[in-house]
Amino acid sequence: MHCAEAAPARGWLALLCASRLLQAMIVTAYSGVLPFMMVDWHMTAAQAGSIQSAWHIGYMSSLFAVGLLADRFGPHRVLLIGSIISAVAAAAFAVFAHDHRSAMLLYGLTGLCAGASYTPGLQLLARNTQPAVRGRAMGLFLGAASMGYALSLAVVAVLSHVQHWRLGLFVAAGCTLAGALLTLPALRRMRPPAPPADAGTPREGTWQALRETVRDKPAMAGNWAYAFHCWELMALWAWLPAYLVASAGGSAPWQGAGIALAALAHLVSVFGSIAGGAASDRFGRARIMMVATVASLCMSFSFGWMWTWPLWLLAAMAAIYNLLAIADSSVYSTALADVVAPHRLGVAYSVRSVMGFGAGALSPWVFGLALDWGQSHFGFGSTYGWVAAWSSVGLGALLGPWMIVRFSRLNQARARPG
């Protein structure tokens, strides 16, 4: 029988969240400079979307790899070493990207190195929190990332207006390094790594853990729901700044304002992450997932029709859209930790990441294709081009509610005795 583990030292969660905030700034740095890059490099919407898609493909691969590595070598070690490598890759993107092809390759590489601050962080949260408060902790962790997204867009808006958009990439890369350095004091305050396996329990191999995860029906239903969620969320994050800039007229005085309003929308979504996670502790994971998903789907199908609205009103709706789309993000992570055994949680997060960020890699590109198609058929300034683009977001996420219902039923069936 093992003795009860000591509680983690005070301040560990705040440091982990601060690290995540700083490392998340590179994620939306490209979204902030996308309108300026399109002009400077003469890119089509599909080309611009492909750069964001390259990030998601790299990030998806990264999350899969670090989940497996974290189960094998421990999330503590993977979080620290991987975060430092991620900072180097972010610096390379900021310095050397100079056209569509180089940006796609280097931003994809940055995504490939960025997963170390996410999946191991989720595992460490699961290890250092009790189930009754785990949703709130996950919400704070993802809320910190949303704060980083907002700060990054705000920095890009200011620097693009007073200097040049590339300076914003330099600042985002510097913040990624600072976040990597913060992981060290955060790790020192957490519980030490868990023993490899309990006495008398054989350790699962990687392929066995993968097979068990794929056969885990509640876990896979939750993962499918997460994939549809990511389709919607990643397209929103990639294209919201450009949408607000275009709605404002696209002229130089309004470009910074449009991106700053997108940053404000991300800032509001911090509340969504925290509130959604805390609500799931009280009202149940599936219920909160369903409410947030249905509400954000309604926004996806209506957002393109708001193209001609006054900018202040469109920005307010963008904030609501962000809040609803992010509200259940932490809940999917918490729900997976609730239904999967701790010794294969990293593998489960890896499978989820491939599914979620695979969908998220495609949706910004599909959005760009739909936008190019709509503008070629209805004219560059037509509302219908944006309606087609935002409708592609809703169509790709339509099966999310069905998968949430399936997750809930399978999880309840497993919990019943006999």
TASUL-V150394 format. One record per helix or strand of 3 or more residues. SS is the DSSP state (~ for helix, > for strand). FROM is the first residue (numbers start at 0). TO is the last residue. If there is no record, write none. Layout:
ss:SS from:FROM to:TO
ss:SS from:FROM to:TO
This chain:
ss:~ from:11 to:22
ss:~ from:24 to:40
ss:~ from:44 to:72
ss:~ from:74 to:95
ss:~ from:99 to:116
ss:~ from:118 to:127
ss:~ from:130 to:161
ss:~ from:164 to:188
ss:~ from:205 to:214
ss:~ from:216 to:246
ss:~ from:251 to:282
ss:~ from:284 to:305
ss:~ from:310 to:325
ss:~ from:328 to:338
ss:~ from:341 to:377
ss:~ from:382 to:395
ss:~ from:399 to:414
